[in-house]
Amino acid sequence: MLLIVGLGNPGKKYEKTRHNVGFMALDLFAEIAKIDVDRNDFKGLYGKGIVFDKEVILLKPQTFMNLSGEAVLAVANFYKINVEDIIVIYDDMAIEPGHIRLREKGTSGGHKGIQNIIDLLGTNEIKRIRIGIGEPPFDAIDFVLSKPEGDDAIAIDQAIVKAKDALVECLKNDFHHAMSKFNG
């Protein structure tokens, strides 16, 4: 069983903000996978289904970004999902808009959502798809909680599609194959 987690903040106020690109990529994947992410439990919204003969849980933590690990840990413990079977999708200011980067492990790079997951799971060996939102020209918190406009909005939308495509590749083949295809 795979657990795919999209990070973001719950509520209308945060929809379409840079910090919610993980939610947006997961929603896009859920559409093509025909999985409804509408069950409310484990401090998150989740849905289950079969994609390319693999049992998959899609999760959107509803704890707000900085406590995302609480929902991830609850689902992983309940369904007995190994850390190597978890993929987390989230925003990254160190990557230009329009680009994504897949990694199998590493530090949080200052991202509090993935840091909370690393802390609660007790490892930094967590597969991740990072969606570029670019460097903030002003306060980082205000930047990630703002909605992209113009060229940034177009580029970030393209990156969200790439992240969805990378997830498809992960399930069709494996994470290494997706890394070689999308990190090039």
C-alpha positions as CSV (number, residue, x, y, z in Angstrom):
1,M,0.0,0.0,0.0
2,L,1.2,3.5,-0.9
3,L,0.5,6.7,1.0
4,I,0.6,9.8,-1.2
5,V,0.4,13.0,0.8
6,G,-0.3,16.5,-0.6
7,L,0.7,19.3,1.8
8,G,-1.3,22.5,2.2
9,N,-3.5,24.5,4.6
10,P,-7.2,23.8,5.0
11,G,-9.9,26.3,4.2
12,K,-11.1,28.6,1.5
13,K,-8.7,31.4,2.6
14,Y,-5.7,29.3,1.5
15,E,-7.0,27.8,-1.8
16,K,-4.7,28.4,-4.7
17,T,-1.9,29.8,-2.6
18,R,1.7,28.8,-3.2
19,H,1.7,26.8,0.0
20,N,-1.2,24.7,-1.2
21,V,0.4,23.4,-4.4
22,G,0.7,20.0,-2.7
23,F,-3.1,19.9,-2.3
24,M,-3.6,21.0,-5.9
25,A,-1.3,18.3,-7.3
26,L,-3.0,15.6,-5.2
27,D,-6.4,16.8,-6.3
28,L,-5.3,16.6,-10.0
29,F,-4.0,13.1,-9.4
30,A,-7.1,12.1,-7.6
31,E,-9.2,13.1,-10.6
32,I,-7.4,10.9,-13.0
33,A,-7.1,8.1,-10.5
34,K,-10.9,8.4,-9.8
35,I,-10.3,8.5,-6.0
36,D,-12.5,10.7,-3.9
37,V,-10.5,12.4,-1.2
38,D,-13.5,13.1,1.0
39,R,-13.2,10.8,4.1
40,N,-12.6,12.9,7.2
41,D,-10.4,11.0,9.7
42,F,-6.8,10.8,11.0
43,K,-6.7,14.7,11.2
44,G,-7.0,14.8,7.4
45,L,-9.1,14.2,4.3
46,Y,-8.3,10.9,2.6
47,G,-9.4,8.5,-0.1
48,K,-8.5,5.0,-1.1
49,G,-8.3,3.3,-4.4
50,I,-6.4,1.0,-6.8
51,V,-4.1,2.7,-9.4
52,F,-2.0,0.5,-11.8
53,D,-2.8,-2.5,-9.6
54,K,-1.4,-0.8,-6.5
55,E,-3.5,0.0,-3.4
56,V,-3.2,3.8,-2.8
57,I,-4.2,6.2,0.0
58,L,-4.3,9.9,-0.9
59,L,-4.1,12.2,2.1
60,K,-4.6,16.0,2.6
61,P,-3.7,16.8,6.2
62,Q,-6.1,19.2,7.8
63,T,-3.9,20.2,10.7
64,F,-2.4,23.2,8.9
65,M,1.1,22.9,7.4
66,N,3.3,22.9,10.5
67,L,1.6,19.9,12.0
68,S,1.2,17.8,8.8
69,G,3.1,14.9,10.3
70,E,0.3,14.2,12.8
71,A,-2.1,13.1,10.0
72,V,0.7,11.3,8.1
73,L,1.7,9.3,11.2
74,A,-1.9,8.5,12.1
75,V,-2.6,7.0,8.6
76,A,0.8,5.2,8.4
77,N,0.3,3.6,11.8
78,F,-3.3,2.6,11.2
79,Y,-2.7,1.1,7.8
80,K,0.8,-0.2,8.7
81,I,2.4,1.7,5.8
82,N,6.2,1.6,5.7
83,V,8.1,4.9,5.4
84,E,9.5,3.8,2.0
85,D,5.9,3.6,0.7
86,I,5.2,7.3,1.5
87,I,5.4,10.1,-1.1
88,V,5.0,13.7,0.0
89,I,4.2,16.6,-2.4
90,Y,4.8,20.1,-1.3
91,D,6.0,23.6,-2.3
92,D,9.6,24.6,-2.4
93,M,11.0,28.2,-2.6
94,A,14.4,27.0,-3.6
95,I,13.1,25.8,-7.0
96,E,12.0,28.1,-9.8
97,P,8.3,28.2,-10.7
98,G,7.5,25.6,-13.4
99,H,10.0,23.1,-12.1
100,I,9.7,20.1,-9.9
101,R,12.4,18.0,-8.1
102,L,12.0,14.4,-6.8
103,R,14.2,13.2,-3.9
104,E,14.3,10.1,-1.8
105,K,15.6,11.8,1.3
106,G,17.1,14.9,2.6
107,T,16.6,17.8,5.0
108,S,13.5,19.9,5.1
109,G,15.2,22.9,3.6
110,G,13.3,25.0,6.2
111,H,9.9,23.8,5.1
112,K,7.9,23.3,8.3
113,G,5.4,20.8,6.9
114,I,8.0,18.3,5.7
115,Q,10.1,18.9,8.9
116,N,7.1,17.9,11.1
117,I,6.7,14.7,9.0
118,I,10.5,14.0,9.3
119,D,10.3,14.6,13.1
120,L,7.3,12.4,13.7
121,L,8.3,9.6,11.4
122,G,11.9,9.7,12.8
123,T,13.6,9.7,9.5
124,N,14.5,12.1,6.6
125,E,14.4,9.1,4.2
126,I,11.0,10.2,2.8
127,K,10.3,10.3,-0.9
128,R,9.1,13.7,-2.0
129,I,8.0,15.7,-5.0
130,R,8.9,19.4,-4.5
131,I,7.0,21.9,-6.6
132,G,8.9,25.1,-7.3
133,I,7.3,28.4,-6.3
134,G,10.4,30.6,-6.5
135,E,12.2,32.9,-4.1
136,P,10.1,35.4,-2.2
137,P,10.6,39.1,-3.1
138,F,9.1,39.9,0.3
139,D,8.4,38.2,3.6
140,A,8.5,34.4,3.1
141,I,5.3,33.8,5.1
142,D,3.3,36.4,3.2
143,F,4.8,35.0,0.0
144,V,3.8,31.3,0.5
145,L,0.3,32.4,1.6
146,S,-0.3,34.5,-1.5
147,K,-1.8,33.5,-4.8
148,P,0.6,33.5,-7.7
149,E,-0.2,35.8,-10.6
150,G,0.9,36.3,-14.2
151,D,3.8,34.2,-15.4
152,D,4.3,32.7,-12.0
153,A,0.8,31.4,-11.9
154,I,1.2,29.8,-15.4
155,A,4.5,28.3,-14.4
156,I,3.3,26.9,-11.1
157,D,0.2,25.4,-12.8
158,Q,2.5,23.7,-15.2
159,A,4.6,22.3,-12.3
160,I,1.5,21.0,-10.6
161,V,0.7,19.1,-13.8
162,K,4.3,17.8,-13.9
163,A,4.0,16.6,-10.3
164,K,0.8,14.7,-11.2
165,D,2.6,13.2,-14.1
166,A,5.5,12.2,-11.9
167,L,3.1,10.5,-9.5
168,V,1.7,8.5,-12.4
169,E,5.2,7.5,-13.4
170,C,5.9,6.4,-9.8
171,L,2.9,4.1,-9.9
172,K,3.4,2.8,-13.4
173,N,7.1,2.1,-12.8
174,D,8.8,3.3,-9.6
175,F,10.2,6.3,-7.9
176,H,13.7,5.9,-9.4
177,H,12.3,5.8,-12.9
178,A,10.2,9.0,-12.2
179,M,13.3,10.7,-10.7
180,S,15.3,10.0,-13.9
181,K,12.5,11.2,-16.1
182,F,11.5,14.4,-14.2
183,N,14.8,15.5,-12.6
184,G,16.6,15.8,-16.0
